[in-house]
Amino acid sequence: MEISELKPGIIAFYDLISVDDIKLINYFIEKASESDWNKFNSQDPNYSGHWDNRVLDLKHFYERKQLMELEAIQTKVGDTVLKYLGKQYRSNDGIKLLLRALPGHSMNIHIDDDSNGCKYGIVGYLNDDYEGGELVFPELGITVNPKEHNLILFPSYFMYKHEVKPVISGTRYSLVTWLH
């Protein structure tokens, strides 16, 4: 594994997500029905529906043994990130959300809001056999072209507004979590 600072605060962990990790996560993706991708339930009263058909919420979907295997991936990722940061955080969500972006899907500019205690956002890339879907930090002039096995860590405050450009072809899969 290699670690690189793309810009101050934006860290790339190359090859952190192993081939076996991706095989396990792909098993979950393949097992999911269309209705499973529709079970996301936002508690936000201002929810606009932008996550509909795009989020696989693992806590509602898998058996205990499978969740334990995912927790092992979460622990590896978490331990690596926390060792790099040299700080103690708690992860509110763990790796329980898989995101799917079909052609035309994008995400508008936003901040992973630190008002709820979120200090860092983490995005792990599960595939790269699609076109588009770049992670862009417009304030910093940086574009991350997703590569399978890699993970991006970034602070959750106004300087790190980010967006995901539209997927042009294929399907983009990623895992997300936040450090609190």
Secondary structure, DSSP 8 states (H G I E B T S, - for coil): -EEEEEETTEEEEET-S-HHHHHHHHHHHHH--TTGGG------TT--STTTTTEEEGGGTS-HHHHHHHHHHHHHHHHHHHHHHTS---BSS-S-EEEEE-TT--EEEE---GGGT--EEEEEE----SEE--EEETTTTEEE---TT-EEEEE-SGGG-EEE--EEES-EEEEEEEE-
